[in-house]
């Protein structure tokens, strides 16, 4: 399942999170829901443009989205913009 939500137009967004969606992983009868958050931030420490403060802010925002979700979310996946 892919439930895409564009975040660029959201009021007050500093554009760390560009889009988010839910993915489901199945292992037998077990199901895990993953909140995927796409970002334009550099995610590789040591690379030019990496900013741990901005990444921490993105993680805080994603955690807030996870806790505010009507569905229980098992984990967060942060993915780079393609």
C-alpha positions in Angstrom: 0.0 0.0 0.0 1.3 3.4 -0.9 -0.5 6.3 0.7 1.4 9.3 -0.8 1.1 12.7 0.9 2.9 15.8 -0.5 4.3 17.9 2.3 5.8 20.8 0.3 2.7 22.9 0.4 2.1 22.4 4.1 2.1 25.6 6.2 5.3 26.1 8.2 7.2 23.3 6.4 10.9 24.0 6.1 11.0 21.5 3.2 13.1 18.9 5.1 10.3 16.4 4.4 9.1 16.4 0.8 6.6 13.6 0.8 5.4 10.8 3.1 3.6 7.5 2.6 2.8 4.3 4.4 4.2 0.9 3.3 3.2 -2.4 4.6 5.5 -5.3 5.1 4.2 -8.8 5.5 5.9 -11.8 7.1 3.5 -14.7 7.2 0.6 -13.4 9.3 2.6 -10.5 10.8 2.1 -7.1 9.4 4.3 -4.0 9.9 3.4 -0.5 8.9 6.3 1.8 8.0 6.1 5.6 7.7 8.3 6.5 4.8 9.5 10.1 4.7 11.3 11.5 1.6 13.8 14.3 2.0 16.2 16.4 0.0 18.6 16.5 2.9 22.0 14.9 2.6 21.7 11.7 4.8 25.3 10.5 4.6 27.5 11.8 7.5 30.8 13.2 6.3 29.4 14.2 2.9 29.2 17.8 1.8 25.9 19.3 2.9 25.2 16.9 5.8 23.7 18.7 8.8 23.0 16.6 11.8 20.8 19.3 13.3 18.5 19.3 10.2 18.4 15.5 10.2 17.4 15.5 13.9 14.6 18.0 13.1 13.4 15.7 10.3 13.4 12.7 12.7 11.4 14.8 15.3 8.9 15.7 12.6 8.6 12.1 11.4 8.2 10.9 15.0 5.4 13.4 15.5 3.6 12.2 12.3 4.0 8.7 13.5 2.4 9.4 16.9 -0.4 11.5 15.3 -1.3 8.7 12.9 -4.7 6.9 13.4 -3.0 3.6 12.5 -0.2 2.2 14.7 3.1 2.7 12.9 5.9 0.3 13.7 8.9 2.2 12.2 10.1 5.1 10.2 12.1 5.0 7.0 13.8 8.1 5.8 14.5 8.0 2.0 16.5 10.4 -0.1 14.9 12.4 -2.9 15.6 10.8 -6.3 
